[in-house]
Amino acid sequence: MERPIKATLRETREHNERLVLATIYDAGRISRADVARRTGLTRTTVSDVMDGLIGDGLCREVGRGPSTGGKAPILLEVPEEARLLVGVDLGDRVFTAATVNLRGEIIDRVDVPSEDADGDEALNLALDLIARLLENVTGPILGIGIGAPGLVDRGDGVVIQAVKRDWRHLPLGALVSERFGLPVHVANDAQAAGLAEHVFGAARGLNLVTVKVGQGIGAGLVLNGELFEGDGFGAGEIGHTVVDPDGEVCRCGRRGCLETVASARAVLTRLSAACGRTVSLDEAVSLFRIGDEAARRIVIDAGINLGAALAGMVGMLHVRRIVLAGTMVAFGDAWLDAVASTANQRALPALTQDTTYEIGRMDDVVVLGASALLMTRELGMSLRPLQSTRPLRSSDAAVDEATIASPSATGSDLIEVVAEKGGVAG
């Protein structure tokens, strides 16, 4: 049996810095003593870490809090614009790039139509878009996060396959980083949407499924407080699962994928055929809301088909909170009810009774998810529920060599494993 490898002092310090930073970020304003209590770190360790964070501009002192009898404590916070995040959404109809602060607030944005672009044209469109945004950025940029369609290797930023854009094994991360000289992280757009809901959405829980339903369909899975990508980065790629072997030909070349019966593209194709003319998404929503018979039948059928697919996900994962995002949410509660009721009818009742379905209330969810990706990768902020984090002491922590040897393991991954294997206050 191989001997376990102990965490180094550098790894210990990095872990504690990330733990302290995330604690202050979540608290809003907090004293050093409260940081120590919440993290389990000693006050000396917290003060030492704080000196470094303040020196880097990631934290600042913001006056004194209420006194409990002694000297009023000095409060700390993470400034919203301590670092600026560049989030990019390579969407089906529009490419969007935005400057975002650490609280998920968009400061500036640029949009360009993208519906007909593919191959090198789409790549150059994205590069030019980012260049236009960066011309007006003033402040320290943490990096560029990109939500891209298709199957994405987040480890090296390669788009393995994006059917609509005709991208295969495109080293998108490396190309963008070389052009702009900044750290770049790329994720599947649905996975980015899931990360946005987890980091910037409602009260942060351990588990969440975000299903993005637009021209394509994909799911972002947050399990145990972490974005789950699967062994080959394709977790949640449900849009190209065949649900009707005799159905319509999909963009991927097969027949009857979920995308052909439940996506916005499928709805618009069928409604246009029913109307005898091209129908836009805005018109489809208007027809649906006024009770047009064809529009309601087609949209509700799409919701039923999606719900049938999600029933399997409920049975597989039993995640209680499912958020729907993307252009199809414009059809509102009637569409959502069709999704939820079908999923509940087709999954085990014992699992569905505590499962909730909701429409995401967040605009620019992929842009914000790409920005959140930067926070987790560049700042090392796991942003888990606070009770799931704990400090690390190098003399007590050990990690399996298999974890270190993994080509996809990062420093933050290693530290999380170390902490779970016995980290204690230091």
N, C-alpha and C positions, 0 to 999 in steps of 0.2 A: 504494500500500500504506500502511495506517495505521501510524503510529509506535507501537511498544510503550509501554505505560505502566509506569513503574517503581514498585516497592513503596514506600510512604511509611515514614517512621521509625516511626509508630504501628503500621502493619501488621507491620513487622519485629519490633518489640518484642512484639506479641501472639503472633506465630508462635513466637518464642523462649520466651515464657512457657509456651505450650502444650506445646512440645517438652520443656522442663525438667520441667514438672509431670507429663507422661506418663511420662518416664524415671524419676522418683522413685517414682511410683505403681507402675510395673512392677517396680522393683528391691526394693521393700519398705523397705529402709534402705540408704543410699548416701551417700558423701562428695561434697563439691563437686567435688573433683578427678576422681572417677570419673564424675560427671555431665558434666563438660567432655570427658572422653575419649570417652564414649559418644555424645555429641551432636555433637562437633566444634566446639563453641563455645569461646571463650576463657574462662579462669578469671575474668577481670574481668567478662565478660558474664554468666556464671553467677552470680557473687556479686551483681551488680546485680539480676538477675531474682529471686534468692532473697530479697533484702531485701523486695521487693514481695510475694512469695508468703507469707512469714512474717508480714508486716504484715496481710495479708488473712486469716490463719488457715488458709491452705490447706496450709502446710508448717510443720514444727517441727523443732528440733534435739533429738536424743534420746541424748546422750552421745557417747562416743568409741569408735571402732572399733579394731581391732588395729593396732599400729605395725609398720611395715616397716623400722624403723631410725631414723626421725626422730620428730617429734612425732605422737602418735596423732591421726588425722583426726576431726573432728566429723561425726557421721552425721545424716542428714536423713530424714524420712518424711512421708507424707501422712496426717494423722489420719483414722481411719475415719469420725468424725462431724464432720469439718470443715464439711461441708454435709450436710443431710438431703434425701433424694430422696423425693418422693411418687409412687409408681407405681400405676397403675390398669389393671385388666383388665376390660373390658366383655364378659365371656364369655357364651356361649349360655345357660348354666344359672345362673350366679352372677356377680354383679359383685363385684370385690375391689379394695379400696384399701389400700395399705400404706406405712408409713414405712420407708425403706431407707437404710442407710449406704453409704459410697463403696466398700465391699468386697462389696456385694450381699447383706448380711445384713439380714433383716427384723426390725425393732424392734417394730412394732405393726401390726395389720391389722384390717380390718372387712370382713365379707362380708354380702351380701344376696341372696336368691333373685331371679332375673331372667328366668326362662324364658318367662313369659307377657307380659312388658312390651314395648311397642313405642311408637313415636312420642314424643309429649311425656311420656308416663308413664315411658318408659325414660330419657329425658333427665333428668327431675326425680329419678328414682331414683338416677342417677349423681351428680347435684349434691348430694343429701342425704347420700349415702355419703361423698363427699369432705369435706363439712362435719363429719360425725361424726368422721372420722379426725383432721382438723386441730384439733379441740377439745383433743386430748391431746398435740399435738406441742410439744416444748420443744427449741429449738435453731434454728440458722439454716437455713431451707428454701431450697434451690436453685430449686425449681419443681415443677411437676406434669407427669408424663409419662403419656400415655394410650395403651393398645393397644386399638383399636376394630375391630370387624368391617367387612368390605367394602372398597371402594375409597376410599382416603384421600389427599388432597392434603396431604402433610406440610409443604409450604411455608407454607400459611396455616391448617392445622389444620381443613380442611373435609372432612367425610365426604361424598364425592360420591354414594355409594350403598351402603347396608347393607340387604340384602333382608330379613333376619329382623327387624330393628328398624324397618323402614319409614322409614328416614332417607334423604333425598335433599337434597344440597347443604346439609347442616346445618353451620353454623359453630361446631363443637364447641369448638375451641380458644379462639376469641374469647369464647364464652359462659362458659366455665370461668374464663378469665383475668379477665373483667369481674366475675364473682361473688366471686373470692377475692383478686384483686390480686396474682397471682403469674405468672411466666412459665409458659406452657403449650405443650407440644409433643405432637402427636398422630401416631401411625403405625398402619398396618394391624397387626392382632394377630400375624399370621404373620411379618411383617417384624420386629416387636418381638422375637418368639421367636428369630429368627435373630441379632439383635443381642445378646441375652442370652447365647446359646451362645458367641458370639465374644468378648464382653467378660469374662463371669464363668465361662465353662466351662473346658474343658481347655486345654492349651497352645495359644496363639493362633497360628493360621496365616493365610495370605493368603486362602484361599478356603474357603467353607463353604456348604452348602445345608441349611437346617432346614425340614422339612416338618411342619406342624402339622395333625394329623388329629383332628378332634373332630366336632361337629355340622356343621361345614363343613370345607373343605380349602384350605390355602394354603401357600405356601413363602416363606421369607425367604432372600434371596441376599446373601451377603457375598463380594464379588469384589475382589481386590487390596486387601483390608483395609478396604473400605468397604461400607456397606449400599447395595445396588443396587436402585433403584426403577423404572428404565425412564424413558422420555420422559414418560409420563403418570401415574407413581406406581403403576402396576398390575403391575409385575413380580412373578411368583410367584402370580398369581391364577389358579391352575389348577383350582380346584374347580368352576368353571362352564364348563369346556371340555367340549363334547359328545363322549362316547365311544360312545354308542349312540343313534342318531337315532330309533329306535323304542322307546326305553326309557321309564321312568317320568317323569312330569312333575316338574320340579325347582321349588324355591321361587322361582327366577328367572323361571319361566314357560316355559322351553324343556324339551325332552325329553332324557333320557339324559345329563345332566351327570355328571362324575366323582363329584360329591357324592352322586348317587343310587345309586351302586354301591359306594362305598368308604368312606364316612363312618360315624361312630358312629350317626348318625341312620338311615342306610340299614340298618345291621346290626340295630338295635333294631326297626325297622319290620318287617323280614323275619322276625326271630326271634319277634316277637310274633304275627305271622300264623301261623307254624309251630306255636306253642304254643297258639294260640287265646285268648290273654289278653295284657295289657300286661306286658312284661318290662323291668325297669330295667337300667341299665348294670351295677350291681353283681351282679345275678342273672345277666346274660349272661356276665360274666367267670367267675362260679362254675360255670355250666353248661359253659363252654368248658374250664375246668381239670379238671373231672371226666370229660371225654370225651364229653359229650352230642353225639350224631351231628349233629343239626340245627345246634347252636351252632358246632361245629367247621367244618362245611361252609360256613356263612354267613360266618364270620369269615375263613376261609382264602380264600374267593372274593373278599372285600373286599380282602384283602392282594394277591391276584393282580391285581385291577383297578388298584390303586394302583401296583403294580410296573410294569405295562404303561405307565402314564402317565409314571412316572419314567424309563423307558428313553429316552424322547425327551429328557428333561432331561439325562441322562448324555451322550447324543450331541451335544446342543447346547452344553453347558458343559464337560464332562469335569472336573467338580469331584470330587476324590477322596474327600472326607468328606461323607457325608449323614447327618444326625441326624433321627430321627423323634420328634416330641413330640405332646402332646395326649392326649385321653382314650383313644384307640385303643391307645396303648402299654400299657395295662393288660392287654391280651391277650398280651403278652410275646413270647418268642423264636419261638414257632411262627408267629405272625402276621408278625413281622419277617422270618423265613426265607422266607415266601411272597412278601413284597414284594421282598426282595433277589434271590431266585432267578429270579423273573419278570423283573425289570429286567435281570439279567445275561443271561438267555436271549434277550432282545429287543433288546439293544444290541450294538454291535460289540465282539467279544471283546477286541480290543486296548485298548479303553477301559475295560472292566469289570474287567480283571484286577487293577487297583490301586485300585478303588473300594470303599470300606467303608461299611457301613450299621450304624447303632447307635441304640439307644434312649436318648434324652436322660435324664440322671439328675438333672436340675434341676427342683425343684418351683417352682411360681409363675413359670413361665418368661416369661409375658407381662408380669407385674408387674415382673420384673427387667429385661426388655428395655425397658420404658417408662422405667425408672430409668436404664438405660444410655444411652438416647436423651438424657436431660437432661445426662449427663456429656459427651457428644459435642457437644451444641448449646450449652449454657450455659457449660461450661468449655473448650470447644474442643479437647477431648482426642480425637485421632484414634484412639489406642489400636491403632495398626498394629504389626506386628512391628518391633522396634527398628531392624533393619537397613534398613528402607524409609524412615526419616525422616532428614532432614538440615537443618541450620540455614540461615538466610537472611541475606543482606546487601543492603540496599536499593540500593546502588550497582551491584550486578551483576544484580539480578533484574528480569525483565520478564514481563508477562502479556498475553495477547491481549485486545483490547478487547471481542471477542465474549463472552468469559467474564464480564467485568465487566458488560456490558449485559444478560446473561441475567437474567430476572426471578426465577429460582430460585436464583441464585448467592448464597452467603452469604460473610461475611468469611473463615470457615475454608476454604470452597471456593476462594476466590481465593488464599489463602496457599498451599494445597496445590499449585495450578497454578503459582504463582510459584516454589515450591521445586523443582518438577520441571523448570522451565525454566532452572535454573542457579544456585540458591541455594548459597552457600558460607559458610564459617565467618566470623563477624563479631565 
